Amino acid sequence: MHFKFLSDKDMKAIDALVKARGGGDAIDAKVAEMGQYETRKKIAVEKGFGDMLTQAEKHAAEFPKVEDFIAKEGIKVSKPGVCTTQVSGFQGAYVTADCMKRIAQNKDVLFPTEMISVVALTDHYLYSGDLLTTLAMAENIMEASKFCSTNLIGIPMPADSFARLEKVTGEKFDRRDLGDGNHQLILKNMGTPFGNLGGVEVGDNNHLVYLDRLTTAALATGANFFLNPSWSTIVAACYYGRQVKSISFKISMLLSTQNAIQFRMLLNIIKEYLRADGTTPIYEINIGNAASAETFMQCSEELKASGLPISLTAHLRINPDLGMEGFDWTENAYKVLAGGHDITIKYESDGQARPYDTMEAYFLSDEERDEKAELIGDVIYHKCIRCDLDAKEIMRRGHMAKFAGIAYQ
């Protein structure tokens, strides 16, 4: 006996959600339009971020280049196993701009190619120009290959957004009236007011809220890569991605992919809802912090056998309130690469427990986040330094390391 992950009713609700936004092709076209630098820059100027982008362009011109490091050290790629660089914590435009300034002043740090942000997709973040300007700096100016946004479903959202989604899908959502025109899903389990451990609790049919809000973000800013923290949202995203081709997902390590058994569960979900061409909207799976190098390599072998074009990521350092003190997976990463396996090295921390190198920085209000931009910018700057140092050592060991486009001549 085989049980489908989605019932006919579930699929019809997702179909209705996509259709109400114009259909998959229309969504893809709008996301592509909003991803253009000219489009983003025009809106950013209107929203008061024009000077920030001008400064960002100047700072980016000062970034060091991979080719110079290769020439200086006589680096040669002689071994299989490719390293992709990733840093988390780019909490909006002001924080990202502050980090760019520090990188330009340093003149030695090669910028990572994948960037993660854990900022609630509030209306302010989506429509003030904050997220759009962040994406312009990340994707258009620095040419990061991926910028991952995080959709925390417990955030306050306009009541009419819930009403529209209920009308379209025929579902009802357990929500509270916040008294200011916003409603909020009622979360029952532990966690932060907005985040619930990054959105892990997705009760009832709240995966529809997840999909709807990220669609809103994509249409408003061109954002096209989102953290996916829960089993139901992964299933829903795989089905949604059969119609919406422009949006991809990173599976969070909070899902607890700590072993090969759980990894196979994910692969079976992905297999169930592959697109007609055999691809999937799942771009990346973050293997959990409890996994050994051997488990990572086993997952890598099984992924290769599946033929799915998905990257595997491991945290090399984590902030002190996310896991054990002194966590350092660097030697494991070397072992994975030496075994001929590709790996994305991710930095939640530089390992020094700096102020605001904590989960707290992920759940600040829009106003608090902007006020503390220099403090948070300093944190991600040091994460970039740690990533740079480790990636350069990986290159010295004969492996290719991938950085943002701005890091190449």
C-alpha positions as CSV (number, residue, x, y, z in Angstrom):
1,M,0.0,0.0,0.0
2,H,1.3,3.5,-0.9
3,F,0.1,6.7,0.7
4,K,0.4,9.9,-1.4
5,F,1.8,12.8,0.5
6,L,-0.8,15.2,-0.9
7,S,-4.5,14.4,-1.3
8,D,-6.5,15.6,-4.3
9,K,-7.9,18.3,-2.0
10,D,-4.4,19.4,-1.0
11,M,-3.3,19.6,-4.7
12,K,-6.4,21.5,-5.7
13,A,-5.7,24.1,-3.0
14,I,-2.2,24.7,-4.2
15,D,-3.4,24.8,-7.8
16,A,-5.9,27.4,-6.9
17,L,-3.3,29.4,-5.0
18,V,-1.0,29.5,-8.1
19,K,-3.9,30.2,-10.5
20,A,-5.1,33.1,-8.4
21,R,-1.6,34.7,-8.9
22,G,-1.9,34.4,-12.7
23,G,-0.5,30.9,-13.1
24,G,3.0,29.5,-13.0
25,D,4.2,31.1,-16.3
26,A,3.0,34.6,-15.2
27,I,4.7,34.2,-11.8
28,D,7.9,33.2,-13.5
29,A,7.8,36.1,-15.8
30,K,7.2,38.6,-13.0
31,V,10.0,37.2,-10.9
32,A,12.4,37.4,-13.8
33,E,11.4,41.1,-14.4
34,M,11.8,42.0,-10.7
35,G,15.2,40.3,-10.7
36,Q,16.7,42.7,-13.2
37,Y,19.0,45.3,-11.8
38,E,17.4,48.2,-13.7
39,T,14.0,47.3,-12.3
40,R,15.3,47.0,-8.8
41,K,17.5,50.1,-8.9
42,K,14.6,52.2,-10.1
43,I,12.4,51.1,-7.3
44,A,15.2,51.4,-4.7
45,V,15.8,55.0,-5.7
46,E,12.1,55.7,-5.3
47,K,12.2,54.1,-1.9
48,G,15.2,56.2,-0.7
49,F,17.9,53.5,-1.2
50,G,19.6,55.0,-4.3
51,D,22.6,56.3,-2.4
52,M,23.1,52.9,-0.7
53,L,23.3,51.2,-4.1
54,T,25.7,53.8,-5.4
55,Q,28.0,53.2,-2.4
56,A,27.6,49.4,-2.8
57,E,28.7,49.6,-6.4
58,K,31.8,51.6,-5.3
59,H,32.6,49.1,-2.5
60,A,32.2,46.1,-4.8
61,A,34.8,47.6,-7.2
62,E,37.3,47.2,-4.3
63,F,36.7,43.5,-3.7
64,P,39.7,41.2,-4.2
65,K,39.8,38.6,-6.9
66,V,40.2,34.9,-6.9
67,E,42.7,35.0,-9.8
68,D,45.1,37.1,-7.8
69,F,45.1,34.7,-4.9
70,I,45.6,31.7,-7.3
71,A,48.5,33.5,-8.9
72,K,50.1,34.6,-5.6
73,E,50.0,31.1,-4.1
74,G,50.4,29.0,-7.2
75,I,47.1,27.2,-6.6
76,K,46.2,24.3,-8.9
77,V,43.0,22.3,-8.9
78,S,44.2,18.8,-8.8
79,K,41.5,16.9,-6.8
80,P,37.8,16.1,-7.1
81,G,35.5,17.6,-4.5
82,V,34.2,21.1,-5.0
83,C,33.6,23.6,-2.2
84,T,30.8,26.2,-2.5
85,T,30.9,29.1,0.0
86,Q,27.9,30.2,2.0
87,V,27.4,32.7,4.9
88,S,24.2,33.3,6.9
89,G,23.0,36.5,8.6
90,F,22.5,39.1,5.8
91,Q,19.7,40.8,7.7
92,G,18.5,43.3,5.3
93,A,19.9,46.2,3.3
94,Y,21.6,48.2,6.1
95,V,23.4,45.2,7.4
96,T,24.4,44.0,4.0
97,A,25.7,47.5,3.0
98,D,27.7,47.6,6.3
99,C,29.3,44.3,5.6
100,M,30.2,45.3,2.0
101,K,32.0,48.4,3.3
102,R,34.1,46.3,5.6
103,I,35.0,43.8,2.9
104,A,36.0,46.6,0.6
105,Q,38.2,48.1,3.3
106,N,39.8,44.7,4.1
107,K,40.7,44.1,0.4
108,D,41.6,40.4,1.1
109,V,38.3,38.6,1.7
110,L,36.9,36.7,-1.2
111,F,33.1,37.1,-1.0
112,P,30.9,33.9,-0.6
113,T,28.6,32.9,-3.5
114,E,25.6,32.0,-1.4
115,M,24.0,34.3,1.1
116,I,21.3,33.4,3.7
117,S,19.0,35.9,5.4
118,V,16.6,35.1,8.3
119,V,14.3,38.2,8.2
120,A,10.6,37.9,8.7
121,L,8.7,38.7,5.4
122,T,6.7,41.5,6.9
123,D,5.0,44.1,4.7
124,H,7.6,46.6,5.7
125,Y,10.4,44.4,4.6
126,L,8.7,43.6,1.3
127,Y,7.5,47.0,0.3
128,S,9.8,49.5,1.9
129,G,12.6,48.7,-0.5
130,D,14.6,46.9,2.2
131,L,14.5,43.3,0.7
132,L,14.6,44.5,-2.9
133,T,17.7,46.6,-2.2
134,T,19.3,43.7,-0.3
135,L,18.7,41.5,-3.4
136,A,20.1,44.2,-5.7
137,M,23.4,44.3,-3.7
138,A,23.6,40.5,-3.3
139,E,22.5,39.2,-6.7
140,N,23.1,42.1,-9.1
141,I,26.1,43.9,-7.7
142,M,28.0,41.2,-6.0
143,E,26.6,38.4,-8.3
144,A,25.9,36.0,-5.5
145,S,24.6,32.8,-7.1
146,K,21.9,32.4,-4.4
147,F,20.3,34.6,-1.8
148,C,18.0,32.7,0.5
149,S,15.1,34.4,2.2
150,T,13.2,32.9,5.1
151,N,9.5,32.8,5.4
152,L,8.4,32.6,9.0
153,I,4.8,31.7,8.9
154,G,4.0,33.0,12.4
155,I,4.6,36.7,11.5
156,P,1.8,39.3,11.5
157,M,0.3,39.7,8.0
158,P,-2.6,41.8,6.7
159,A,-5.9,40.3,7.6
160,D,-7.1,40.6,4.0
161,S,-4.2,38.3,2.9
162,F,-5.6,35.6,5.0
163,A,-9.1,36.3,3.8
164,R,-8.0,36.2,0.2
165,L,-6.2,32.9,0.7
166,E,-9.1,31.3,2.5
167,K,-11.5,32.4,-0.3
168,V,-9.1,31.0,-3.0
169,T,-8.3,27.7,-1.4
170,G,-11.5,27.0,0.6
171,E,-9.4,26.5,3.8
172,K,-9.6,28.2,7.2
173,F,-6.5,29.3,9.2
174,D,-6.4,29.4,13.0
175,R,-5.4,33.0,13.5
176,R,-5.6,35.9,16.0
177,D,-6.6,39.5,15.3
178,L,-3.7,41.8,16.4
179,G,-6.0,44.9,16.3
180,D,-3.9,46.8,13.7
181,G,-5.3,45.4,10.5
182,N,-2.9,42.4,10.9
183,H,-3.7,38.8,11.8
184,Q,-1.3,36.1,12.9
185,L,-1.3,32.3,12.8
186,I,-1.6,30.9,16.3
187,L,1.5,28.8,17.1
188,K,1.0,26.2,19.7
189,N,4.5,24.9,20.4
190,M,7.8,26.4,21.6
191,G,9.7,29.1,19.8
192,T,10.0,32.8,19.3
193,P,6.9,34.9,18.7
194,F,7.6,35.1,15.0
195,G,9.9,32.3,14.2
196,N,8.9,29.2,16.2
197,L,12.5,27.9,15.7
198,G,12.6,29.2,12.1
199,G,9.1,28.1,11.2
200,V,9.3,24.4,12.1
201,E,5.7,24.3,13.3
202,V,3.4,24.2,10.3
203,G,0.1,22.9,11.6
204,D,-3.1,22.0,9.8
205,N,-2.9,23.5,6.2
206,N,-0.6,26.3,7.1
207,H,1.7,25.2,4.3
208,L,-0.6,27.2,2.1
209,V,0.3,30.4,4.1
210,Y,3.9,29.5,3.6
211,L,3.5,29.2,-0.2
212,D,1.3,32.3,-0.5
213,R,3.7,34.6,1.4
214,L,6.8,33.5,-0.5
215,T,4.9,34.1,-3.7
216,T,4.0,37.6,-2.5
217,A,7.7,38.2,-1.8
218,A,8.8,36.8,-5.1
219,L,6.4,39.0,-7.1
220,A,7.3,42.1,-5.1
221,T,11.1,41.8,-5.2
222,G,12.2,39.0,-7.5
223,A,13.3,36.9,-4.5
224,N,13.5,33.3,-5.8
225,F,15.2,31.1,-3.2
226,F,13.6,30.3,0.2
227,L,14.4,28.4,3.3
228,N,12.1,25.4,3.8
229,P,12.0,24.2,7.4
230,S,9.1,21.6,7.7
231,W,8.0,18.3,6.2
232,S,4.7,19.6,5.0
233,T,6.2,22.8,3.4
234,I,8.7,20.6,1.6
235,V,6.0,18.4,0.1
236,A,4.0,21.5,-0.8
237,A,7.0,23.2,-2.3
238,C,7.8,20.2,-4.5
239,Y,4.3,20.2,-5.9
240,Y,4.2,24.0,-6.2
241,G,7.5,23.9,-8.1
242,R,6.0,21.8,-10.9
243,Q,4.1,24.9,-12.0
244,V,6.4,27.7,-10.7
245,K,9.8,27.0,-12.2
246,S,11.6,30.2,-11.0
247,I,11.5,29.6,-7.3
248,S,13.8,27.1,-5.5
249,F,14.2,26.0,-1.9
250,K,16.9,25.2,0.7
251,I,15.9,22.5,3.2
252,S,16.9,23.7,6.7
253,M,19.0,21.6,9.0
254,L,16.3,22.3,11.6
255,L,14.3,19.6,9.8
256,S,16.8,17.2,11.5
257,T,18.4,15.5,8.5
258,Q,20.9,14.1,10.9
259,N,21.2,10.7,9.3
260,A,20.9,8.8,6.1
261,I,17.4,7.4,7.0
262,Q,16.0,10.9,7.3
263,F,17.8,11.9,4.1
264,R,16.2,9.0,2.2
265,M,12.8,10.2,3.5
266,L,13.5,13.6,1.9
267,L,14.6,12.0,-1.4
268,N,11.3,10.0,-1.5
269,I,9.3,13.2,-1.1
270,I,11.3,14.9,-3.8
271,K,10.9,11.9,-6.2
272,E,7.2,11.9,-5.7
273,Y,6.8,15.3,-7.2
274,L,9.5,15.7,-9.8
275,R,8.8,18.0,-12.8
276,A,8.2,16.4,-16.2
277,D,11.9,17.0,-17.1
278,G,13.1,15.2,-14.0
279,T,14.2,18.4,-12.1
280,T,13.1,19.6,-8.7
281,P,12.7,23.0,-7.0
282,I,14.8,21.7,-4.1
283,Y,18.2,23.2,-4.7
284,E,20.0,22.4,-1.5
285,I,19.7,20.1,1.6
286,N,21.5,21.2,4.8
287,I,22.7,18.1,6.5
288,G,22.2,18.4,10.3
289,N,24.9,19.3,12.8
290,A,24.8,15.9,14.4
291,A,25.9,14.1,11.2
292,S,29.5,12.8,10.9
293,A,31.7,13.2,7.8
294,E,30.9,9.5,7.0
295,T,27.2,10.2,7.1
296,F,27.6,13.2,4.9
297,M,29.5,11.2,2.3
298,Q,26.9,8.4,2.5
299,C,24.2,10.9,1.7
300,S,26.3,12.3,-1.1
301,E,26.8,8.8,-2.6
302,E,23.0,8.2,-2.5
303,L,22.3,11.6,-4.0
304,K,24.6,10.9,-6.9
305,A,22.9,7.6,-7.5
306,S,19.5,9.3,-7.6
307,G,20.7,11.7,-10.3
308,L,19.0,14.7,-8.6
309,P,20.9,18.0,-9.1
310,I,20.8,18.9,-5.4
311,S,23.7,20.4,-3.4
312,L,24.5,19.3,0.2
313,T,25.5,21.7,2.9
314,A,27.1,21.5,6.3
315,H,27.5,24.1,9.0
316,L,31.2,24.5,9.8
317,R,30.5,27.0,12.6
318,I,27.3,27.7,14.4
319,N,26.2,30.5,16.7
320,P,26.3,29.6,20.4
321,D,22.6,29.4,21.0
322,L,22.0,27.2,18.0
323,G,24.1,24.2,19.2
324,M,27.0,23.0,21.3
325,E,29.7,25.4,22.4
326,G,32.8,25.3,20.2
327,F,31.2,23.5,17.4
328,D,33.7,23.1,14.5
329,W,33.1,20.9,11.5
330,T,36.1,22.1,9.5
331,E,38.1,18.8,9.7
332,N,35.0,16.9,8.6
333,A,34.7,19.2,5.6
334,Y,38.3,18.4,4.6
335,K,37.5,14.7,5.0
336,V,34.4,15.0,2.8
337,L,36.4,16.8,0.1
338,A,39.3,14.4,0.3
339,G,36.8,11.7,-0.3
340,G,35.9,13.3,-3.7
341,H,32.5,14.7,-2.6
342,D,31.2,18.2,-3.2
343,I,30.2,20.3,-0.2
344,T,28.7,23.7,0.5
345,I,30.4,25.1,3.6
346,K,28.0,27.3,5.7
347,Y,28.8,29.8,8.4
348,E,26.2,30.6,11.0
349,S,29.1,32.0,13.1
350,D,32.8,32.6,12.9
351,G,33.1,30.6,16.1
352,Q,34.0,33.6,18.4
353,A,30.5,34.2,20.0
354,R,30.4,37.9,19.2
355,P,27.6,40.2,20.3
356,Y,24.6,39.5,18.0
357,D,26.1,36.3,16.8
358,T,23.0,34.7,18.1
359,M,19.5,33.7,17.0
360,E,18.3,36.9,18.6
361,A,19.6,38.8,15.6
362,Y,17.2,36.8,13.4
363,F,14.1,37.9,15.3
364,L,14.6,41.6,15.8
365,S,11.9,44.0,14.7
366,D,12.5,46.0,11.4
367,E,13.4,49.1,13.5
368,E,15.7,47.3,15.9
369,R,17.5,45.5,13.0
370,D,18.2,48.8,11.2
371,E,19.4,50.4,14.5
372,K,21.8,47.5,15.1
373,A,23.0,47.3,11.5
374,E,26.7,48.0,12.3
375,L,26.7,45.4,15.1
376,I,25.2,42.7,12.9
377,G,27.3,43.8,9.9
378,D,30.4,43.3,12.0
379,V,29.2,39.8,12.8
380,I,28.6,38.7,9.2
381,Y,31.9,40.4,8.2
382,H,33.8,38.1,10.5
383,K,31.8,35.1,9.3
384,C,32.9,36.1,5.7
385,I,36.5,36.2,7.0
386,R,36.3,32.7,8.5
387,C,34.7,31.4,5.3
388,D,37.4,33.0,3.2
389,L,40.2,31.5,5.4
390,D,38.7,28.0,5.3
391,A,37.9,28.2,1.5
392,K,41.5,29.3,0.8
393,E,42.9,26.4,2.8
394,I,40.6,24.1,0.8
395,M,42.0,25.6,-2.4
396,R,45.6,25.0,-1.2
397,R,44.6,21.4,-0.7
398,G,43.9,21.1,-4.5
399,H,40.1,21.6,-4.5
400,M,38.0,24.1,-6.4
401,A,36.2,26.7,-4.3
402,K,33.3,28.8,-5.6
403,F,32.8,32.5,-4.6
404,A,30.5,35.2,-5.7
405,G,30.8,36.5,-9.3
406,I,32.3,39.8,-8.0
407,A,35.3,37.8,-6.7
408,Y,36.3,37.0,-10.3
409,Q,38.0,39.2,-12.9
